[in-house]
Each structure stands twice: as C-alpha cells, then as structure tokens.
Amino acid sequence: MFQFFESAGIALRAIWEYKLRSFLTVLGNIVAVTSIIAIVSLVQGMNQYVTTAVLSSVGADNFTIQRTPVIRTAEDEDRVRNNPRITLDEAQAVRKASDNIAAVDAEAGASARLQYGSQSVDGVQIQGVTRDYILLPTFNAEQGRLINPVEIDRARPVTVLGYDAADRLFGPINPLDKDIEINGHHFTVIGVSEKKGSAFGQSQDEFAIIAMGQFRKLFGSRPFGLQLVVKPRRPELINVAMDDATVALRAQRRLKPKDRDNFGIFTSDTLLGIYHTATNGIFAILIGVVALSLVVGGIVIMNIMLMVVSERTREIGLRKALGARRRDIVWQILTESVTLSTMGGFIGTFLGFVAAIIISKLSPLPAAVQWWSVLIGIGITAMVGLFFGLYPAMRAAKLDPIEALRRE
C-alpha cells in the first residue's frame, strides 16, 4: 500500500511539473468521459421522465384498450387500418364481463378554444370522461373538486381545468364557480388540477375535463380517439382482467375463434417496453461511438508513458541496481499511468455533469445525475490507464540496469 501511495505521489508531482503535457495527455479521456457522463445523465433523465409520464397517464396497475395494437411494420398498419372504433357500449360490456374489473373509464380527447371574458386560450386538450374516471389515480383536483358520477351521467356543463389553462385564463382570479366557453358552449369551473409540468417544452397542464355527454355534443357522437382505461380490483389480477376484457370485446364484436383481435390492449409495461426497444439501440450506439475516443486517449497515454520511461532510464536503472525487482518497476509505471488517466476521469466526470445540467436548462431534454455513473467514469479511465500503461511498464521492467546507467 505504501508503494502505491509513493508511486501515486511521484505521478502527481510529474503531472504538476509538466502541467501542459499532462493536460494534453488526458484531454482525450476528459472529452470521452465528459460525453459519456452527459449522455448517460440525459438518457437516465429521459427514462425517468417517460416512466413517470406513462405511469401518470395509464397507471401502474391499469391497462388501456385502444382501436389499434402496436404497429411495427407496414403490414401491421394495413391489417389494422379498418379496425372499428371503440364504443361506449363496449365499455359497458367490459365493465359487466368480469368481477375482476373494478372500473372502466371511456376517455376521448380533442383540441378546442377556451374563453373567459376577453381572455382566451387556443389548442387546449379537452378530455371527455365517463363516471368511473373518478376511481382512477390519474385525475385529481388541487382546488375545488372533480366532476361527480351524477354530473357525468346527466352530462352537466361543468369542467375541471388543468393548472396552466386556469392560470392563463384567470391569472390571479379564483377560477372556481366561474363560467367559461369551450368552443362557444358555457361550462362552470368546479376544480383545478394539480400542476404536472411540461414535456419536451410542451405544457401538460393545458386541458379541461368534461363529461362524455358534453364531449359528444361538442365533437360528435362517435369520438374517433375513444379509448378505455380499465382498473382491476387488485393489482395482481391485471392479467386475469385483461383476459376477461379480451373475451368481452371479442364477444361484443362477434369475432370467430380464428379471427385476430381487432383492438389493442396496453399496460404501462407494454408502453415502456416499446420505448426501450426503440431507444436502447440508439443510446448504445451513441455511447459506443463516444467511447472510441477513450481508445485514442489510451494510446496517447501509452505514448507519453513510453516517453517518460525513456526520460527516466537512468532512474529506473539505478533503482534496479539498488535491488528493485521487475514487479516493483511495473507497479510504479502502472500506478503513474492509472493516476494520470484517472485525473482525466475526475475532470471529465465533473464536466459531464455540468454539461448535462446546462443542456437540461437550455433545452426540453431532462437530465438525471446518477451516483453509479461517477463510478463508471472513474472506473473506465482507471482501466484505460491500466491497459495502455502495461506495455510501457513491461518495457521499463526489462531494461538492463548496466545499460540504463550508461545513458545520460
């Protein structure tokens, strides 16, 4: 252990004595580690964000029934193009089909204009819901209350606004019990949803929730994007509930046993699996391409250590003449190589975190700093120093002490 610290001290003194040379030596490592840490932080931030978004929209223990399943090829697209739309009758059929299902909410969305007095907000997402929506954890009211099942059944003209929609319409005014217009129809605001934030620069809080009956009056009796969000009675029953829902829909649509399902069923795991399948390869290629610069940095370190061995030939010869073994010389050169490379890893790790934070502040890309990425950054550079320092160390250990002492 003492020998290690002694060798590390020699390496640090050499780094300090030849600052510019040392900096240029580890510049490749700094650039590589900075890029890797920044990419890993952005990837982790993206993964966390997508996971949170999927769980907040679908729910961890719910599943969604839509008009089409996952489309992966042009053949899939041709096959599902004529799939019938999801209907409210099918929602009732799924709800009554199984005791394993606790709630079925039919949801539809469309864009509309909101107006209050002279203030208006365009492009607000209007969400039509049915009575079971109140049983799902994805809806809440920070102010006021949600629309109750009786108001849903009677299609009362009431609404719950998203945080940003309420803020843009009313500003500091309390929005509760105020009348607004949605596409020219009057609605009373009874609640304001909790703030969700933005996604890639787009607000997730510009929406209005209304009863499905009112939604059909505004946008037509057969909403195109109608989907069903199904909640099982217990989380462990989700697979059984999905099977029951599949049977109910196939029976409602009178599909024969040999016919394929003409609808799609998704869980949060399904959607996250699609996301990871689509992005993991891209992220791996990015990190792989950036990691090539580590090889370049390692080659530079090897060349510099060969030069160091040449400069210190007499010193190495003297140490061997005084009894230093070959492994002592190997250990010394390897320690210096690893110390030099690891210094670049420390600097690159710090700069990588700074770069990721700056990118997240100046762009819609989220970043998440993970402690294990620090270990990756330092560990990779230590391995690079060890691998590319091995040849100079072996060369130094093979020097003949007599010939080494003759050199000036």
Secondary structure, DSSP 8 states (H G I E B T S, - for coil): -HHHHHHHHHHHHHHHHTHHHHHHHHHHHHHHHHHHHHHHHHHHHHHHHHHHHHHHHT-TT-EEEESS----SHHHHHHHTT-----HHHHHHHHHH-TTEEEEEEEEEEEEEEEETTEEEEEEEEEEE-GGGGGSTT---SEE----HHHHHTT-SEEEE-HHHHHHHHTTS--TT-EEEETTEEEEEEEE-----EETTEES--EEEEEHHHHHHHH-SS-TT-EEEEEESSGGGHHHHHHHHHHHHHHHTT--TTS--SSEEEEHHHHHHHHHHHHHHHHHHHHHHHHHHHHHHHHHHHHHHHHHHHHTHHHHHHHHHTT--HHHHHHHHHHHHHHHHHHHHHHHHHHHHHHHHHHHHHSS------HHHHHHHHHHHHHHHHHHHHHHHHHHHT--HHHHHH--
